[in-house]
């Protein structure tokens, strides 16, 4: 099937010059017409730090601390509740270490 796709000039130039792919989404206006919206690129904030954990990541900036964990419930030899406790302790220690145990 062929559709007509609208794309911004700057996005098209990056696509043609890079020869690769762009992350984004296509929204259909009709069954044969759509538009492409490129996903925003996330850039790390200055001064941000992070630590990789076995099931996720903890990051910290001057304004925010974040913890993300993804634990497969079918993962062998893992008790999800214990994993959450253990890795959140590691993340807490990381945050304390970044701030030297003092909060401004």
N, C-alpha and C positions, 0 to 999 in steps of 0.2 A: 504494500500500500504506500502511496505517496501522499504527503501533506505539504502544504505551504507553511513555512516556519519563519516568524519574525524574530530577529535578533539585533541587538544594538550594534552600531558601527564599531565601537571600541572592542566589544566582545568578539565580534567577527574578525577584526584585525589580529587580535591575540590568538585566535583559533587558527587562522591562516598562517601567521608568521611562526607560531610554535609547532604547528603540525601535530599537535597532540589532542588531548581531550580537556574539556572543561566540566567542572561539577556544577550542576544546576538542576532545574526542573522545567518540564514542558507542560504548559497549560493549554488545553484544547479550547478554542473559541467555537469551533464547529467540528464535525467529523473529519474535515479535510484541511483545517487551518488551526494553527497554534502559535504560541509565543514561548520563547526561552528566557528564563531568568536565571542568571548566574548566582550561585551561592556566594555569600560574603566570605572572605578569607579571614580567618582569625589569626591575629598576630599577638605574640606574647607581649604583655605590658612590661615596660621598663622596670627592672628590679624584681620581677616575678621569679619565684623559685619553685621547683617541684621535686617530688620523690616518686619513683615507680614502686609500686607494691605488687605482691604476687597476684592480686586480683583487681588492681586498679591503680589509682594515682591520687596523690595529695598535692595541692598547689596553694601558694600563698602570694598575695600582693600586699601593697600597703593598705588596701581597703577591704580585701576579702580573703577568706580561707575556704578551700573547697576540698571535699573528699568524695571520690567516686569509686565504687566497688561494684564488680559484676561477678557473681558467684554462681556457677552452674549447679543446679540442685542435683544433678546426676553425677557430679564429679566424685571420683573415688576417694575414700579416706578423708572427706571434708565434712565437717559439721558447720553449716552456714552461720549459725549464731556465734559459735566460737571464732570462726574466721573473721566475722565482722568485729568482734571485740578485740582480737589480736591486732588486726590491721588498723583499727581506729586508734589503738594505743601507739602503734608505730607512727601514725600520722600526727597524733598529739605531741609525741616527743620531737618530731620534725619541726612542728610549728614553734614549740618552746625553744628549740635550738636556734631557729632563724632569728627569733627575737631575743635570744640570750636570757630567756626566762623573765624578761621585763616587758611590760606593755605600756606604750605611750599614750 
